[in-house]
Amino acid sequence: MALAATSLVAGPAVAAPAAGPCALPRTAAHHSLGLDTWNGSYTRPDRTLDAVMVFLSFPDAEPTTSPEELAADHFPATSRFYARASYGKFALRAHPEARWIRMPDASTSYGIQRDWDPSKRTAYLRDALRVADPVVDFSRYDIVYLVADPTAPGVDSDATKVVNFERPMRADGKDIRRIVTVFEKHPPDRNVLAHETGHVFDLPDLYHRPSDGKGDWDTYVGDWDVMGSQFGLSPDLFGWHKWKLGWLDRRQVRCVLPGTELLTLEPIAEAPQVGGDAGTRLAVVRTGEDSVVAVEARGATGNDAGTCTEGVLIYRVRSGAESGGGPVEVVDTHPSSDACWDTSVYPPLADAPLGVGETFSVPDERIRVEVADRTATGAWTVKITTGT
């Protein structure tokens, strides 16, 4: 069994309905944000998916929580997050196993930590699948969550992550390409499983990890996407992510050509009215072979109900940037101020959106964004001028 900590980036290209003049090409970068094609080695969240939760205990600890309690830490909250983010186009169904499954070795023997020794990680996954296989029919599930006893002495909550296989494992006649290993405390970090599940759908890490592990991790996007921080005040996925995943189509995405365009942007987190037009959710200006500037509205609704500020958010996307290497960077339209010091993960970007009556010229680009008005229904009237 060969394992890798990085994703299968060379997966087959599958036609994507998002292709157009502003759809960046998918590159070999880890979790590339190109969306002209879909990486066929990843599960696409365009239907109902079933996820199994397997609960693992160890000989050196007796669990003090039940599988039912740990399942409730993450579900139905994670399912609700994705139902809202996808506008009801995707459903995640969790199937928790009802009992603990005992691992053969002590928790301390596996060396569980964030930067896990590959051989020990391999041993953990090999043992976990071996003891679970007689109990779980893996052929029934699209996603696998291995949930470790959080009270075991060798369990490190910082080690929660998605592990990707260089070559798929086989269980019950099914290829398993990746597994979510969950080591969270009880109760867990907020939205942690929404973040990790995003990787299962080929979404990148949007945080910046300092080389020494110290300092601020949230300088790229702050609160503005769960793939940046699960603690964010505005955790709904960027419109670009929603376009990649197929939850926005060309009707909701405006590719802005040189000149001036006036458009109305519906808040990205707001559910469309039943039977109504979803409206424009994302405006995109192509700036290079693998780069765009994206513009979307963020409001206090849906997954963003706890947002610090409302307004029109501007961000850069680079399809050639690796996961964790800044594939998305929010543009701070108020660089001399900040907001929500007591709750924001990165206050300098908490007030990044533009408000009504404000105009901003994107640095190093011939792009000017003006917020002209806000409609009675909460949409934002925006004028975008490019090429001048």
C-alpha positions as CSV (number, residue, x, y, z in Angstrom):
1,M,0.0,0.0,0.0
2,A,1.6,3.2,-1.2
3,L,0.5,6.5,0.4
4,A,1.1,10.1,-0.3
5,A,0.2,13.4,1.5
6,T,-0.5,15.2,-1.7
7,S,-3.3,14.8,-4.1
8,L,-3.5,13.0,-7.4
9,V,-3.0,16.0,-9.7
10,A,-2.5,14.1,-12.9
11,G,-6.0,12.7,-12.9
12,P,-7.9,12.3,-16.2
13,A,-9.5,15.4,-17.7
14,V,-13.3,15.2,-17.6
15,A,-15.3,17.7,-19.6
16,A,-16.7,20.5,-17.4
17,P,-19.8,22.6,-18.3
18,A,-18.0,25.7,-17.0
19,A,-15.7,26.3,-20.0
20,G,-15.7,29.9,-21.3
21,P,-13.3,32.8,-21.9
22,C,-12.9,33.4,-18.1
23,A,-12.6,29.7,-17.1
24,L,-8.9,29.2,-16.2
25,P,-7.2,26.0,-17.5
26,R,-6.6,23.3,-14.9
27,T,-2.9,22.8,-14.4
28,A,-0.7,20.2,-12.7
29,A,-0.7,22.3,-9.5
30,H,-1.9,20.5,-6.4
31,H,-5.7,21.2,-6.2
32,S,-5.4,23.5,-9.2
33,L,-8.3,26.1,-9.4
34,G,-8.5,25.7,-13.1
35,L,-12.0,24.8,-14.1
36,D,-12.1,24.2,-17.8
37,T,-11.9,20.4,-17.0
38,W,-12.6,18.3,-13.9
39,N,-9.9,16.1,-12.4
40,G,-11.6,12.7,-12.8
41,S,-9.7,11.2,-9.8
42,Y,-11.8,13.2,-7.5
43,T,-15.4,12.8,-6.5
44,R,-17.6,15.5,-8.0
45,P,-20.2,16.8,-5.5
46,D,-23.0,17.1,-8.1
47,R,-25.3,14.5,-6.6
48,T,-26.1,12.8,-3.3
49,L,-22.9,11.3,-1.8
50,D,-22.7,8.8,1.1
51,A,-20.0,9.0,3.7
52,V,-19.2,6.3,6.3
53,M,-17.8,7.3,9.7
54,V,-15.7,4.6,11.3
55,F,-14.8,5.0,15.0
56,L,-11.4,3.7,16.1
57,S,-10.4,2.9,19.6
58,F,-7.0,1.7,20.9
59,P,-5.7,-0.8,23.5
60,D,-4.1,2.0,25.6
61,A,-7.3,3.9,26.3
62,E,-11.0,3.4,27.0
63,P,-13.2,5.9,25.1
64,T,-15.1,8.3,27.3
65,T,-17.4,9.4,24.4
66,S,-19.6,7.4,22.3
67,P,-19.6,7.1,18.5
68,E,-23.1,8.8,18.5
69,E,-21.7,11.8,20.4
70,L,-18.7,12.2,18.0
71,A,-20.9,11.8,15.0
72,A,-23.1,14.6,16.3
73,D,-20.0,16.8,16.6
74,H,-19.9,16.9,12.8
75,F,-23.3,16.0,11.5
76,P,-25.8,17.2,10.5
77,A,-23.7,20.5,10.7
78,T,-21.4,19.5,7.8
79,S,-24.3,18.3,5.6
80,R,-26.1,21.6,6.3
81,F,-23.0,23.6,5.3
82,Y,-22.8,21.9,2.0
83,A,-26.5,22.0,1.3
84,R,-26.5,25.8,1.8
85,A,-23.2,26.3,-0.1
86,S,-24.5,24.3,-3.1
87,Y,-28.0,25.9,-3.1
88,G,-29.4,22.4,-2.5
89,K,-27.6,20.9,-5.6
90,F,-25.5,18.6,-3.4
91,A,-26.4,16.4,-0.5
92,L,-23.9,14.7,1.9
93,R,-25.3,11.8,3.8
94,A,-23.4,10.5,6.8
95,H,-23.6,6.9,7.9
96,P,-21.9,6.6,11.3
97,E,-21.0,3.1,12.5
98,A,-22.7,2.4,15.9
99,R,-19.7,1.0,17.8
100,W,-16.0,1.4,18.4
101,I,-13.7,-0.8,16.3
102,R,-10.5,-1.6,18.2
103,M,-7.1,-1.0,16.5
104,P,-4.4,-3.6,17.1
105,D,-1.7,-1.3,18.5
106,A,-1.5,1.4,21.1
107,S,-2.4,5.0,19.9
108,T,1.2,6.1,20.9
109,S,2.7,3.6,18.5
110,Y,1.5,5.4,15.4
111,G,3.3,8.7,15.9
112,I,0.2,10.7,15.0
113,Q,1.0,14.4,14.3
114,R,0.4,17.1,11.7
115,D,3.6,16.2,9.7
116,W,3.2,12.5,10.0
117,D,6.0,10.1,9.3
118,P,4.8,8.3,6.1
119,S,5.6,4.8,7.3
120,K,3.7,5.3,10.6
121,R,0.8,6.9,8.7
122,T,0.8,3.9,6.4
123,A,0.7,1.5,9.3
124,Y,-2.2,3.4,10.8
125,L,-4.3,3.3,7.7
126,R,-3.4,-0.3,6.9
127,D,-4.5,-1.4,10.4
128,A,-7.6,0.8,10.3
129,L,-8.9,-0.6,7.0
130,R,-8.0,-4.2,8.1
131,V,-10.0,-4.1,11.3
132,A,-12.9,-2.1,9.7
133,D,-13.3,-4.3,6.6
134,P,-15.1,-7.1,8.3
135,V,-17.6,-4.6,9.7
136,V,-18.0,-2.0,6.9
137,D,-19.0,-2.6,3.4
138,F,-16.9,0.1,1.7
139,S,-18.5,-0.5,-1.7
140,R,-21.5,1.5,-0.4
141,Y,-19.7,4.7,0.3
142,D,-18.2,7.6,-1.6
143,I,-16.3,9.1,1.3
144,V,-14.5,7.5,4.3
145,Y,-14.0,9.3,7.6
146,L,-11.8,7.4,10.1
147,V,-12.5,9.0,13.5
148,A,-10.1,8.2,16.3
149,D,-10.9,8.2,20.0
150,P,-10.0,11.8,21.0
151,T,-9.1,10.8,24.5
152,A,-6.4,8.3,23.5
153,P,-2.9,9.5,24.6
154,G,-1.3,9.3,21.1
155,V,-4.0,11.2,19.3
156,D,-3.1,14.7,18.1
157,S,-6.0,16.9,17.0
158,D,-3.6,18.8,14.7
159,A,-3.3,15.7,12.5
160,T,-6.8,15.8,11.1
161,K,-6.4,15.8,7.3
162,V,-7.1,14.1,4.0
163,V,-4.6,11.4,3.0
164,N,-4.4,10.6,-0.7
165,F,-3.2,7.4,-2.1
166,E,-0.6,7.2,-4.9
167,R,-2.4,4.1,-6.0
168,P,-6.0,3.4,-5.0
169,M,-6.6,0.8,-2.3
170,R,-9.2,-1.8,-2.8
171,A,-11.9,-2.7,-0.3
172,D,-15.1,-4.7,-1.0
173,G,-14.4,-4.3,-4.7
174,K,-14.1,-0.5,-4.6
175,D,-11.2,1.8,-5.2
176,I,-10.4,4.1,-2.3
177,R,-8.4,7.0,-3.4
178,R,-8.4,9.1,-0.3
179,I,-9.4,9.0,3.4
180,V,-10.3,11.7,5.8
181,T,-8.4,11.0,9.1
182,V,-10.2,12.7,12.0
183,F,-8.4,13.3,15.3
184,E,-10.5,16.1,16.6
185,K,-11.1,16.8,20.3
186,H,-14.7,16.6,21.6
187,P,-16.2,19.1,20.9
188,P,-14.2,19.8,17.7
189,D,-13.0,22.9,15.9
190,R,-16.0,24.6,14.1
191,N,-16.4,23.6,10.5
192,V,-13.3,21.4,10.5
193,L,-15.0,18.6,8.6
194,A,-16.5,21.0,6.1
195,H,-12.9,22.1,5.4
196,E,-11.5,18.6,5.1
197,T,-14.3,17.4,3.0
198,G,-13.6,20.3,0.6
199,H,-10.2,18.6,-0.2
200,V,-12.1,15.4,-1.2
201,F,-13.7,17.6,-3.8
202,D,-10.3,18.9,-5.1
203,L,-10.4,22.3,-3.3
204,P,-7.1,23.7,-2.1
205,D,-5.9,25.0,1.3
206,L,-6.2,28.8,1.2
207,Y,-4.2,29.6,4.3
208,H,-0.6,30.5,4.4
209,R,1.5,28.2,6.5
210,P,4.6,30.1,7.9
211,S,7.8,28.2,7.3
212,D,8.5,27.9,11.0
213,G,4.9,27.1,11.8
214,K,4.6,30.4,13.8
215,G,2.9,33.7,12.9
216,D,-0.3,34.4,11.1
217,W,-1.8,31.7,8.9
218,D,-4.7,33.7,7.5
219,T,-3.1,36.4,5.5
220,Y,-4.3,35.2,2.1
221,V,-8.1,35.1,2.5
222,G,-8.8,35.8,6.2
223,D,-12.4,34.9,7.2
224,W,-13.7,34.6,3.7
225,D,-13.8,30.9,2.8
226,V,-13.8,27.7,4.9
227,M,-10.8,26.4,2.9
228,G,-8.9,29.3,4.5
229,S,-10.0,28.9,8.1
230,Q,-12.7,26.7,9.6
231,F,-13.1,29.4,12.3
232,G,-13.9,32.2,9.7
233,L,-16.8,34.5,10.3
234,S,-17.7,34.2,6.6
235,P,-17.0,30.6,5.8
236,D,-19.1,30.1,2.7
237,L,-17.1,29.0,-0.3
238,F,-15.9,31.6,-2.8
239,G,-18.0,31.9,-6.0
240,W,-15.0,30.6,-7.9
241,H,-15.1,27.4,-5.9
242,K,-18.8,27.1,-6.5
243,W,-18.2,27.5,-10.2
244,K,-15.5,24.8,-10.2
245,L,-17.8,22.4,-8.3
246,G,-20.7,23.0,-10.7
247,W,-23.0,24.8,-8.3
248,L,-22.8,28.0,-10.4
249,D,-23.3,27.8,-14.1
250,R,-22.6,30.3,-16.9
251,R,-25.9,32.1,-16.2
252,Q,-24.7,33.1,-12.8
253,V,-21.1,34.0,-13.9
254,R,-20.4,37.2,-15.8
255,C,-17.2,37.3,-17.8
256,V,-16.4,41.0,-17.9
257,L,-14.8,42.2,-21.2
258,P,-12.8,45.4,-21.7
259,G,-15.0,48.5,-21.2
260,T,-17.6,49.3,-18.5
261,E,-20.3,46.9,-17.3
262,L,-23.0,47.6,-14.8
263,L,-24.3,44.5,-13.1
264,T,-26.3,43.3,-10.1
265,L,-24.6,40.8,-7.8
266,E,-26.7,38.6,-5.5
267,P,-24.9,37.6,-2.2
268,I,-23.0,34.4,-2.8
269,A,-24.3,32.8,0.3
270,E,-28.0,33.6,-0.3
271,A,-30.3,30.8,-1.4
272,P,-32.1,31.5,-4.6
273,Q,-35.9,31.9,-4.3
274,V,-37.8,28.8,-5.1
275,G,-38.7,28.8,-8.8
276,G,-36.9,32.1,-9.3
277,D,-33.8,33.2,-11.2
278,A,-30.6,32.7,-9.2
279,G,-29.2,35.9,-10.6
280,T,-25.6,36.8,-11.2
281,R,-23.4,35.6,-8.4
282,L,-19.8,36.1,-9.7
283,A,-18.1,38.6,-12.0
284,V,-14.7,37.6,-13.5
285,V,-12.0,39.6,-15.3
286,R,-9.3,37.6,-17.1
287,T,-5.9,39.1,-16.2
288,G,-3.5,36.5,-17.6
289,E,-3.1,32.9,-18.9
290,D,-3.7,31.5,-15.5
291,S,-5.1,34.4,-13.5
292,V,-8.3,36.3,-13.0
293,V,-9.7,39.0,-10.7
294,A,-13.1,37.9,-9.3
295,V,-15.8,40.1,-7.8
296,E,-18.7,38.8,-5.7
297,A,-21.1,40.1,-3.0
298,R,-21.0,38.9,0.6
299,G,-23.9,39.4,2.9
300,A,-25.1,38.2,6.3
301,T,-27.1,35.2,5.2
302,G,-26.7,31.4,4.8
303,N,-23.2,30.2,5.8
304,D,-22.2,33.8,6.1
305,A,-24.8,34.8,8.7
306,G,-22.1,35.7,11.2
307,T,-20.0,37.8,8.8
308,C,-18.1,40.8,10.2
309,T,-18.9,43.1,7.2
310,E,-21.1,43.0,4.1
311,G,-20.2,44.3,0.7
312,V,-18.5,43.5,-2.6
313,L,-15.4,41.3,-2.2
314,I,-12.6,41.3,-4.7
315,Y,-10.0,38.5,-5.0
316,R,-7.3,37.2,-7.3
317,V,-7.3,33.5,-8.5
318,R,-4.3,31.7,-10.0
319,S,-4.8,28.3,-11.4
320,G,-1.1,27.6,-11.4
321,A,-0.6,28.1,-7.7
322,E,-0.4,25.1,-5.4
323,S,-2.7,24.4,-2.5
324,G,-1.3,26.4,0.4
325,G,0.6,28.6,-2.1
326,G,-1.9,31.4,-2.5
327,P,-4.2,30.2,-5.2
328,V,-6.7,32.8,-3.9
329,E,-5.8,36.2,-2.4
330,V,-8.4,38.6,-1.2
331,V,-7.8,42.2,-2.1
332,D,-8.0,44.6,0.9
333,T,-10.0,47.6,-0.3
334,H,-9.5,49.2,3.1
335,P,-5.8,48.6,3.7
336,S,-5.5,51.3,6.5
337,S,-8.2,49.8,8.7
338,D,-9.4,46.5,10.1
339,A,-12.5,45.1,11.9
340,C,-13.8,42.6,14.4
341,W,-10.6,42.3,16.4
342,D,-12.3,40.0,19.0
343,T,-13.7,37.5,16.6
344,S,-12.0,37.7,13.2
345,V,-9.2,35.2,12.3
346,Y,-7.4,38.1,10.5
347,P,-8.8,41.5,11.3
348,P,-6.9,43.4,8.5
349,L,-9.1,41.5,5.9
350,A,-12.3,41.5,7.9
351,D,-13.3,44.8,6.3
352,A,-12.0,43.9,2.8
353,P,-15.3,44.3,1.0
354,L,-16.3,47.6,-0.7
355,G,-19.5,49.3,0.6
356,V,-22.1,51.5,-1.2
357,G,-20.6,54.6,-2.8
358,E,-17.0,53.3,-2.6
359,T,-14.7,52.8,-5.6
360,F,-11.4,50.8,-5.8
361,S,-8.8,50.4,-8.4
362,V,-7.2,46.9,-8.2
363,P,-3.4,47.3,-7.8
364,D,-1.3,46.3,-10.8
365,E,-4.4,45.8,-12.9
366,R,-6.5,48.1,-15.1
367,I,-9.6,47.2,-13.2
368,R,-11.8,49.6,-11.3
369,V,-14.8,48.5,-9.2
370,E,-17.5,50.9,-8.0
371,V,-20.4,49.9,-5.7
372,A,-23.2,52.1,-6.9
373,D,-26.2,50.9,-4.8
374,R,-27.8,48.1,-2.8
375,T,-31.2,47.0,-3.9
376,A,-34.2,46.5,-1.7
377,T,-33.7,42.8,-1.9
378,G,-30.1,43.0,-0.7
379,A,-28.3,42.6,-4.0
380,W,-25.4,45.0,-4.9
381,T,-25.3,47.2,-8.0
382,V,-21.7,47.2,-9.2
383,K,-19.9,49.0,-12.0
384,I,-16.7,47.3,-13.3
385,T,-14.4,49.2,-15.7
386,T,-11.5,47.3,-17.3
387,G,-8.8,48.0,-19.8
388,T,-8.6,51.7,-19.2
